[in-house]
Amino acid sequence: MRRAQFSLPSFDPDTLRALYAAFDNAWQGVKADTDASNRDAVRDRIALAIIGQARAGETNVARLTALAIAQSRTRPRLFLVPAVGGSELRRSARGKSFPRP
């Protein structure tokens, strides 16, 4: 069985310092307004926004911070994950089960 190949980003030490600083700044900017039950999701959105911008070449801490804060305040996108087996059941948002087509 073939494994999927993923391209993970790699950054030089100066860029990593900028990413860490932007994450810390963005988190401090939204932490007080973030519900405790939603903190992990917000932190994930901040991290993904920063990494995405860094992959596109952005390394300015202030711009990374501003973009991450803006992204953290948007509603998360829904990602569909395909079922693994043909006979597995998927669940809708209301918890009802239905067979996989």
N, C-alpha and C positions, 0 to 999 in steps of 0.2 A: 504494500500500500504506500502511495506517495504522500509525503507530508507537504503541507502548504509552506511556501517560502514567504517570509515576511521581511521587509526592509526596515530595520530599526534605525532611527536617527542616531548619529554620533556627533558630538560637539566638542570643540576645543575648550580648554580650561577657562579662558576668559568668557566665552559664551555661556558656559555652565554657571559661572558666577553671576552673570546677568540674569539667567533664567531663575536661579534661586532667589535673587534679590527681587525680581518681578513677582514671583510667586508669593514671597513673604509680604511684599507691599500690597498686593492685590487682596490677599487673605485678611490682612489687618484692615483694609478698606471695607470689606463686606462682612467681617466676622460678627460685629455687633448686630447686624440686621438679619443674620441667618439663624433660622430655627434649628435647635439642637438636633432634631431628627433628620434634618436635611444637610447637615454640615459635610458629610462625606461626599455627597453628590455635588455640592457646590465646589468643594476642593478639587474634585475630579474635573469639573468643567473648567476651572481656572487652569489646572495643569495642562489639560488638552488644548486649551486656547493658546497658552504660551508655547507649547511644543509645536503646534501647528504654525504659528507665526515665525518661530525660530527656524523651522524647516524651510520656510519661504524666504529666509534671509534677514529677518528683523532681529536686531540685538540691542536696540535702545531700551533701557530699563523702563523709562517713563512711558513709552509707547506700548511696550509689552504689558505693563501694569494696567494702563487705561483700557486696552483691548480685552484683557482678561477680566477686569471688573465688569465691563459691558457684557461680555459673554456669560459671566456668572449670573447675571440678572435676567437672562432670557430663559424661556422654558426649554427644558432639555428635549432633544429630538428622540423620537422612538426609533429603535433599531430592531428590525425583525431578524430573529435567529432561526434558521431552518431546523426542523426536527431531525433527529439522528436516525431513527428507525421508521420503517414504513407503517408499523402498526401502533406507533405511539400516539397519544392524545395531546392536543394542544389546549391551552386554556385561554379563554377570552378575558377581557378586562374585568368582566363581572364574575369570573370564576366558573362559568359553564364550560363543560367539556364538549368537544366535538371531534369526530374522527378526522384524521389528516386526509386531504384529497389525494 
